[in-house]
Amino acid sequence: MSAPAPTALAIRFGALVRRLREERGWSQEAFAEYADLNRGYIGEIERGGSMPSLVTVGKLACALGLRPSLLMSSFELVSTE
């Protein structure tokens, strides 16, 4: 079994982040403020154009009220179909 391409991983992770943000009814601007990140960077992550660092994953998870390990394990289950 081969590992997914980095682009596929970024797209799946971004889809999860977007879904979790939208479930909370947050705009990208509000989420960026909660996570102490730039709104443009949130958009880039959600589109799969950027794979965040572990520090950023920690900020995203904290803003979402999740443990970073739960956020990371959850993205393995996300389908882009």
C-alpha positions in Angstrom: 0.0 0.0 0.0 1.5 3.4 -1.0 1.0 6.6 0.9 -1.3 9.2 -0.5 0.2 12.1 -2.4 0.9 15.2 -0.3 -1.7 17.1 -2.3 -4.4 14.5 -1.5 -3.6 14.7 2.2 -3.8 18.5 2.1 -7.2 18.3 0.3 -8.6 15.8 2.8 -7.3 17.7 5.8 -8.7 21.0 4.4 -12.1 19.4 3.8 -12.2 18.3 7.4 -11.2 21.7 8.8 -13.9 23.4 6.6 -16.6 20.9 7.7 -15.8 21.4 11.4 -15.7 25.1 11.0 -19.0 25.2 9.1 -20.6 22.8 11.7 -19.9 25.5 14.3 -21.4 28.2 12.1 -18.2 30.2 12.0 -17.0 32.3 9.1 -13.3 32.0 8.1 -12.7 35.3 9.7 -14.1 34.2 13.1 -12.3 30.9 12.9 -9.0 32.7 12.1 -9.4 34.9 15.1 -10.2 32.0 17.4 -7.1 30.1 16.1 -4.9 33.2 16.0 -4.2 32.7 12.3 -4.6 34.8 9.2 -8.0 34.4 7.4 -6.2 33.9 4.1 -4.2 31.1 5.5 -7.4 29.4 6.8 -8.8 29.6 3.3 -5.5 28.1 1.9 -5.7 25.2 4.3 -9.4 24.6 3.6 -8.7 24.5 -0.2 -5.9 22.0 0.2 -3.3 24.5 -1.0 -1.3 24.3 2.2 -0.5 21.6 4.7 -0.2 23.2 8.2 2.7 22.6 10.6 2.1 20.8 13.8 2.0 24.1 15.7 -0.8 25.3 13.3 -2.6 22.0 13.7 -2.5 22.6 17.5 -4.0 26.1 17.0 -6.7 24.8 14.7 -7.6 22.0 17.1 -7.7 24.3 20.1 -10.0 26.7 18.4 -12.3 23.8 17.5 -12.2 22.5 21.0 -10.5 19.3 20.0 -7.3 17.5 20.9 -4.7 17.7 18.1 -4.6 13.9 18.0 -8.3 13.7 17.4 -8.2 16.3 14.6 -5.4 14.4 12.9 -7.0 11.0 13.3 -10.4 12.3 12.1 -8.9 13.6 8.8 -8.0 10.0 7.8 -11.7 9.2 7.6 -12.6 12.2 5.4 -13.6 11.4 1.8 -13.1 14.1 -1.0 -15.7 12.4 -3.1 
